[in-house]
Amino acid sequence: MTEDRSERGLNLSLHATVDDWDTVRGDAVHFSSITVTENVNWSDSGAERQIAAAQRAGIRAGIRHYARPGAAHDQAEFCVRLGKQLGVFGPGSLAPALDVDAVGVDDRFVKTWIKALRHASGIRRVLIYAPYDYWLRRLHPDKWADADVVLWVSRHNGIPGRPGWFHPRLGLHQHTEVQGPGFDGPIGMDALVYPFTLADVTI
């Protein structure tokens, strides 16, 4: 089993930027999740330009929300409002993602956020991103991960698509971060986890 170069991706943390999305696309990157919103009222104004540039380059862009404890329903609705404005809820876009990294965000929050986002957007497919140790010790996806939820693990082992952890709904693996010319800020490199395909993580 080897990584399919046609299905590589990257994700941008808050304020992270890519200078030349056409070059990224030429390096066989086909999808990108861009962090736009956080909590109930904060958004990255520069993310709109990043999404638009990625879309122009032919990359399947999607919105990512950085969760903070409390008000999961309001946070989901805030994410949806921005997502609709940015045009990332149409067919072919990467599914909306929830970044579970802050202390205090638990299974109950995730379950509520998923339900609220689906209600507000009409989109069922969602991605849930978390570090490897959170999947091991904090989160229990069997409580909320149905057939339209895709798990996304961040574990920098340098082996794309092989994180060393398994769940039937695990479809994405952030295997390293990139820095250097053309990139500003934490940018994760991602690969699909077999047998998931690009169709399984897009709207």
C-alpha positions in Angstrom: 0.0 0.0 0.0 1.5 3.3 -1.1 0.4 6.9 -1.0 -1.5 8.1 -4.0 0.2 11.3 -5.1 -3.0 12.5 -6.7 -4.7 12.6 -3.3 -2.3 14.6 -1.2 -3.4 17.6 0.8 -2.4 20.3 3.2 -4.0 22.2 6.0 -3.5 25.8 7.2 -3.6 26.9 10.9 -4.9 30.4 11.8 -2.9 33.1 9.9 -0.9 30.6 7.9 -0.5 31.4 4.2 0.7 29.9 0.9 2.3 32.3 -1.5 1.7 30.4 -4.7 -1.2 27.9 -4.9 -0.5 27.0 -8.5 2.9 25.7 -7.5 1.3 23.7 -4.7 -1.2 22.3 -7.1 1.6 21.4 -9.5 3.1 19.3 -6.7 0.1 17.0 -6.8 -1.8 18.6 -3.9 -5.5 18.3 -4.6 -7.2 19.4 -1.3 -6.7 21.9 1.5 -8.4 22.6 4.8 -8.0 26.3 5.8 -8.7 27.5 9.3 -11.1 30.4 9.1 -13.1 30.6 12.3 -12.5 30.2 16.0 -14.9 30.2 19.0 -18.2 32.1 18.3 -17.0 35.4 16.8 -13.4 35.3 15.6 -12.4 34.8 12.0 -9.1 35.1 10.0 -9.7 37.9 7.4 -6.8 36.6 5.3 -8.3 33.2 5.0 -10.7 34.4 2.4 -7.9 35.2 0.0 -6.2 31.9 0.7 -9.4 30.0 -0.1 -10.1 31.9 -3.3 -6.5 31.4 -4.5 -6.6 27.7 -3.7 -9.9 27.3 -5.6 -8.5 29.2 -8.6 -5.6 26.7 -8.7 -8.0 23.8 -8.9 -7.6 22.7 -5.3 -10.6 21.4 -3.3 -10.7 23.9 -0.5 -12.6 23.5 2.7 -13.2 25.5 5.9 -11.9 24.5 9.3 -13.1 25.7 12.7 -10.9 25.9 15.8 -13.0 24.8 18.7 -13.1 26.4 22.1 -14.9 25.0 25.1 -18.6 25.9 25.4 -21.3 27.1 23.0 -20.8 24.3 20.5 -24.1 25.1 18.7 -23.2 28.8 18.3 -19.7 27.9 17.1 -21.1 25.6 14.4 -23.5 28.3 13.2 -20.7 30.8 13.1 -18.6 28.5 11.0 -21.5 27.8 8.6 -22.2 31.6 8.1 -18.6 32.2 7.0 -18.5 29.0 5.0 -21.5 30.0 2.9 -19.9 33.5 2.3 -16.7 31.9 1.2 -18.2 29.5 -1.2 -16.8 26.3 0.4 -20.1 24.4 0.8 -20.6 23.6 -2.8 -20.1 20.2 -4.5 -16.5 19.2 -4.8 -15.3 21.3 -1.8 -13.5 19.6 1.0 -15.9 18.8 3.8 -16.0 21.3 6.7 -13.6 20.4 9.5 -13.5 20.8 13.3 -10.1 21.2 14.9 -10.2 19.6 18.4 -7.0 20.8 20.1 -8.1 23.1 22.9 -8.3 21.8 26.4 -12.0 21.3 27.4 -13.3 20.3 24.1 -14.8 16.8 24.6 -17.1 14.2 23.0 -20.2 16.1 24.0 -19.0 19.2 22.3 -18.1 17.3 19.1 -21.4 15.6 18.9 -23.3 18.8 19.4 -21.1 20.7 16.8 -21.7 18.0 14.2 -25.5 18.1 14.7 -25.7 21.9 14.6 -23.4 22.2 11.6 -25.5 19.7 9.7 -28.7 21.5 10.6 -27.4 24.9 9.6 -25.7 23.9 6.4 -27.6 20.9 5.0 -24.2 19.2 4.7 -23.8 15.8 6.4 -20.1 15.0 5.7 -17.7 16.5 8.3 -14.1 16.0 9.2 -12.9 15.9 12.8 -9.2 16.7 13.3 -7.2 16.0 16.5 -3.7 15.1 17.6 -2.8 11.4 18.0 -2.8 11.4 21.8 -6.3 13.0 21.9 -7.6 10.0 19.9 -6.0 7.7 22.3 -7.0 9.3 25.6 -9.6 12.0 25.2 -12.0 11.4 22.3 -14.3 8.4 21.9 -15.5 8.6 18.2 -17.7 5.5 18.6 -20.1 7.8 20.5 -20.6 10.2 17.6 -18.8 9.1 14.4 -21.4 7.9 11.9 -20.9 7.0 8.3 -20.6 10.6 7.2 -17.9 11.6 9.8 -14.3 11.2 8.8 -11.6 11.2 11.5 -8.3 13.0 10.9 -5.3 12.3 13.0 -2.2 14.5 13.4 0.8 12.3 14.0 4.1 13.4 12.5 5.7 10.1 11.8 6.7 10.9 8.3 4.8 7.9 6.8 1.9 9.3 4.7 -1.3 7.5 5.3 0.1 5.2 7.9 -0.4 6.9 11.3 0.0 3.7 13.4 -3.5 4.1 14.8 -6.7 2.6 13.3 -10.4 3.4 13.4 -13.0 2.4 10.8 -13.7 6.1 10.2 -10.1 7.2 10.0 -9.6 8.7 6.6 -6.9 11.5 6.9 -3.4 11.6 8.3 -1.3 14.7 8.9 2.1 13.2 8.7 4.4 16.2 8.8 4.5 20.0 8.8 6.3 22.1 6.1 8.1 25.4 6.4 10.3 27.4 4.1 9.9 29.7 1.1 6.3 30.1 -0.1 4.8 29.0 3.2 4.2 31.2 6.3 2.9 29.6 9.5 2.1 26.1 10.6 1.1 24.1 7.5 0.4 20.4 7.8 0.9 17.9 5.0 -1.9 15.3 4.7 -2.5 12.0 3.1 -5.6 9.8 2.7 -5.7 6.6 4.8 -6.6 3.5 2.8 -9.3 2.7 1.7 -10.6 6.3 1.8 -10.6 8.3 -1.4 -10.9 12.0 -2.2 -14.6 11.4 -2.8 -15.0 10.3 0.8 -13.7 13.6 2.2 -15.4 16.0 -0.2 -19.0 17.3 -0.4 
